[in-house]
Amino acid sequence: MQTTEHAVAISGLEKRFARKQSDEVSLAVDNVGFTVPRGGFFTMLGPSGCGKTTTLRCLAGLESADRGEISMNGKAVFSSAARRDVAPEDRPIAMVPQSYGIWPHMKVFDNAAFPLRYGRKTCSRGEARTRVLAMLEQVGLSEYADRWSTQLSGGQQQRLALARALLCEPEVLLLDEPLSNLDAKLRAQLRAELRSFQQKFGVTTIYVTHDQGEALAMSDTIVVMNRGRVEQIGTPDEIYDSPASRFVADFVGSANLVPGVADRTPRAGDRMVEVKTALGVLRCARFATPPAQTGDVHVCIRPEHVRIVPATTDTGEANRFPARVTSTEYLGDRREVVAAVGDVEFRAHADAHLRIRPGDDVGVVLDPEWTVALWS
C-alpha cells in the first residue's frame, strides 16, 4: 500500500447546492485545500453554514464534490479531473455522526461487533468476540456488553460509537460534532477521553465542531472556515494568539477590536507595526501578512492581555491610555472589567481581588507583544 506523510490531502475542493424553489446555486465549499498528517488530530472549526460538515461529507463520500481532489494515503478517492469518486464503503474511513448512529434494537456487544460481521474486514465469530470485548474494555464499557444500547447514557453511547468506529481499523476517523448533544460538564470530560483514545490508537482524526473550546483543547491543527472558505490553518496557539483575520479573532475566543489605519505596509524585519486609531497610535508586535496596499486595519487584543493599572500620571508606556470603569464582574478566578477609553470599550481579565467599581478612573495598558494588526 502506498503511504505518504499525509493521511489526507484536499485541493481545490468545491461543492454547490441548488435551491429547490429557485434556480439559485450556493457555493457551500469554495476552493478548500489542506493536508492532514498521519496520526494527527485535525479540527475543522467554524459557525453553522461555514462548509465544515459538507467538507467532511465529501471526505466520507456521502457528498460528491463538483471540483477538486481528495487523496488518502496518496491514493485519490475523489478527482473531478480524473472522474474518480470512490464509494464510501471503499474508502479507508470510519465515521461517528452527531447522533452516534447507535442501533436501539441491538445490545452493546452487537453494536460494536457490526463492522466485524458485515464490514470490509470481517472475521470469524471467535475472533470478533475477542476483539469486541477487548475494545469495550479499553473504552470502559465491558460490563455493559449484554445491555441494550438504549440503557446507556449519552456519554456511554458516544464511547460505544467510537469503539465501533475503531473496530473498523480505519486509516482516517471522521467525527461530526460527536459531543454537541451532551451537557457542558460531560462534554469537557469526554473531550479529554476522546483525545486520549485518539493518541492511544494513533488513528488520524478529522473532527468537526463549532465549539472553539473543543477545538483549542483537542487539536494538533485547526482550520477555521467561514462562508465555505478557509480563513486560517494553524496550531491552537497560532489561531488564538496570532489570528490572520478579523473573523478568526472575533470567532475564536473573546477579542477587543479597534479600527484604525496603517501608514505603510510592514517590511521584512519589522518588529512593530504602528496603527492610528481613535485612541491614538497603537503599537502591535504581531501582524498578519497584509495586502500590497496600506489601508484599513483592525487591532486585536485579547482580554487577558489588557492590564488595568492605577490612574497615575502617564509614564510613557506604550499603548497606555486613561480610562473609566463601566462595569465589573467577579467570576471567582478573575474579575472581568469593562473600561472605556473615550468611546471605545475594552474587556479585561483582572485579578479577582482587585478593588474596583464602576465609575473609577484607571489606566488601560494593551500589551504590545500580544497586540495584533489585522488587514482583513
N, C-alpha and C positions, 0 to 999 in steps of 0.2 A: 504493500500500500504506500502510495506517495505521501510524504509528510513535508510540511514546511514549518517555519517558526510561527506562522499564523494559523489558528484553528479556523478562523472565519475572515474573509476579505470581501467587502462590498464596494462596488464602484459605480458611480453614475446612476444610482437606483431611482426610478420614477414610478409612481403609481397614481393613476387618475380614477376618479369615480364620477359617473354621470348621475344627475338628479332625475328621478323618475317623472316628476311633474313638469320638467322643462328640459331644454337642450343644454343647460349649463353644465360644465365639466369643472370639477375641483381637483386641484393637484395636491393630493394628500401627502405624498413623499416626493420631494423636489431635489434631485441630484445629490442624494445622500451617499456618502462614502466613508468607510472606516475599516480598520483591521482590529481583530481581537487575538491577542497572543494565546498560545496554548496554555491551558491551566489557569487562565486569568478569570477574574470576576469583573465583568464589563456591564455597566448600567446605562440604559437609555432613560434619561430624565427629562420631563417637560410637562406642561399643563395638558389638560384634556384637549384633544383635537390637534396635537402638535405633530402627529405622524409616527409616534414611537411604537404603538401597538400594530399599526399597519406594516411598519418595517419588520417587526417581529413575525407577523403572519406571513410576510414574503419570505423570510428566512425559513420558516417552517414549511413553506409550500402550500399554505392554506389560502394565500392570495397569489395570483400571478402578476408580477410587475410588468409595466409597459416597456421599460427600458432598463439597461444596466446589466450588471453581472454579480452573482453571488457564488463564492467558492468556499468549500470546506475542506481543510487539509490539502489544499492545492488542486482539488477537483471541482470543476464547475457544476453546481446543482441548478443554476439558472443563468442563462445567457440569451439576451434578446438578439444579439448579432448571430449567434450560432443556432438560434431557435431551439434552445435546450431548456427543458423545465422538468426536473426530476420530481416524481410523485412524493408526497410527504412521507409515505411509509418506506420509501427507498432512500431517504436522507438520514445521515448518521446522527439523529437528534432524538431527544425526548422532551416533552413539553408539559409543564404544570400550569393549567389555566387558572384564572382568577377564582373560579368556582370549585377548583380542585378536581372535578370530574370523578368523584368517588361514587361507585355504584351502590345504591342503598339496598339492593336485593342480595348483595354478596357480603360475606363475612370479611373481616380484616385480612385474613390469610389469602383468600381468593382474590381480593382486590389487588394485593401486592403481587400475587403469582400470575396475574393475567398476561403480562408480556412474555413470560417464560413458557406459557402454554400456547399462545396464539400470535406472538410477535415474530420478528425477523430471526431471533436466535432462540429457538425452542430447545428444550432439553427433556430428559427423562423425568418421570414423576418423582423418583427418589432424589435426584439432583436438584430439582426445582424446590422440593420441600426443604432440603438442607440450605439452599441459598436464600430462600424467603425467610426462614427462621433466623438465619444469621443477620440478614438485613434488618428485620424487625427488632432484633436485639440491639443493633447499632443505633437505631433511631428511638429506642425506648418504648417499643410497642409489643415486645414479645409476649407479655402477659395478656394482651388483648387479642391475640391471634384468632381465637374462636368466637369473638364477639361480633355482632352485627355492626357494620360500619356506621350506622345511624346512632349507635350508642357512644360514639367518640365525640369529644369536644372539638371545637373549631381548630384549636392548636394541634390536637392529635390527628385530625383529618389532614391538616397541612403536612404533618410528618409522614402520614401514610402515602399521600400523593408524591412526596419526594422519594420515599422508599421505592414505590412502584416505578418512578422515572429512572432511578439509579439502577434498578434491576434490568433495565433495557441496555445497560452498558453503553450509554450514548457517548459520542465524541463531543457533542455540544448539548448542554442543558439549557432550555429556554423557559424562563419564568415570567409569567404575565401578571404582575401585581398580586402575588400569592398571599400577601399579608393584609390586603386592604379591607377584608371583611372582619378583621379581628379588632378587639378593643386596644386602646393605646398601650396599656401596660403589657399585655400579652404580645403585641406587635414588637415591642422593644426586646422582650425576652427571646422571641423566635427569630428575630433577625440575627441575633448573636449565634443562635443554634444553627441557622441556615448557613451562615458564613463559615462556621466551624465544620459543618458537614462538607461544604464545598472544598475547603482546604484539605480535609481528611481524605476525600476520594479523589481530589486533584482533577475534577472534571471542569472543562471550560464552561463557564456560565454566562449567559446573557440575560439580564434582569431588566424588566420594565417597571417603572414606578413614576408617580407624580410627587412622591414624598421625598423632599430634599434630605431629611434626616436619615432615612434609609440609605439613600444614595451615598451620602458622605460617610456613613458608618461602615458600610459593607464593601465598597467598591475598590478595585485597583485602579480602574479607569472609568470616567464618566463622560458620556456625550450628552450635551444639553441640546434639546431640539425645540424649535419654535416655528410654527406655520409650515411644517414639512421640511424644514432645512436644519442643518447642523449649525448651531451658534458657536459652540466651543467643545473641544475634546481635551481632556487633561486629567491629572490625578485629582483626588478630592481637595487637597490643599491648593493646587493651582486654580481650580474652578472657584474656590471660595475666596482665596486671598488675592488672586490676580484675574478677576473676570475680564473677558475680552470684549464685552458689550454691555450696554445699559440693561438689556433684557436679562442677561445672566446675573449681573449684580443685583437686580431687583428680585429675580425669581429665587435665587439660591441664597437663603439667609435673609437677614434684615440689613438694609443699606440706607445710609443718608446720601442723597444725590443732589448735587448743586450744579446748575447750569453755568456755563462760562464760555470764554473764548481764549484760544491759544494763539499767540502772535506768530509762532513758527512751528513747523514740524520737527519733532526730535531728530537729532543726528546721531550717528553711530558714536558710542562712547558717552553720550549724555547720561548723567546720573539723576537729573531732576528735570521736570517739566513745570513751567510756571503758567498758571491759568488765571485769567482775570475773571472775577465773579462779582456779584453784588456785595459780597463781604469785603472784597479786596483781593489781593493776589494770593492764590493758594499754591504751595509747592508740593509736587507729587513725585515720589521716588519710584512709583510704579505706573506704567503706562502701556496700554495695548498698542500693537502696531497700527499707526494712524494711516489715513489715506494720503495721497500725494499732496493734496492741498490742505492748508490750515482751515480752521473754521470752528463751528460749534463743538463744544466738549461738555461732558458731564464729569464732575469729580465725585468719586465714590469713596466713602469712609464707613467702615463697619462700626456699630455702636460700642464694641469692646475696645476700639482704638480711639474713642473720643474721651478725653480726660476732662473732668470737672475740677477746676482749681479755684483758689480764693480770688476774689475780685480785687487784686492788688494792682499797683502801678505796672504798666506794660514793661516786661523785662526784655523785649526784643526777640522772644522766642518765636520761631517760625510757626505760622498757622495758629496763632493765638488771638482770640477775639473776646471782647466783653459781651456778656450775655445775661439774660434774666430767666430764672427757672419758671416754667409754666405748669409743670406737674411732676409728681414723683410717685413711684410705686415700690413698696417693699416686697420682694419676692423670695426672701429667705437667704439665698446665696448671693444676692446682689440687690441693688436698688436701681430701678430704671428711672432715668431722669430725662425729661424733655426740657431743653433750654433754647431760648430764642435769641438769635443774633440778628437784630433788626427784624425783618420779615421772614427770615429763614430759621426753621426749627431743626434742632439736632436731637436725636435719641442717643443716650449714652448709658453704658453699664457702669455704674459707680459702686464703690464699696457699700456693702449692705448697711453698715453702721454710720454712714455719712449723715451728719445732722444738717438737713437742708429742707427748705419748704418753698412752695410756690411764692413767687414774688422776690425771692432772694437774688441779689446780684452776685454773679460768679464770673469766672473766666472759662472759656472753652478752648481746648487745645486739640487740633486734629493732627495726630502724629504723622509727619511727612513720610516716614518709612512705610506706612501702611495706607497711604492715600493714593488712589488710582485715578488716572486721567483716561477717560473713555471717549473715543471718537465715533462710537456707534451706539 
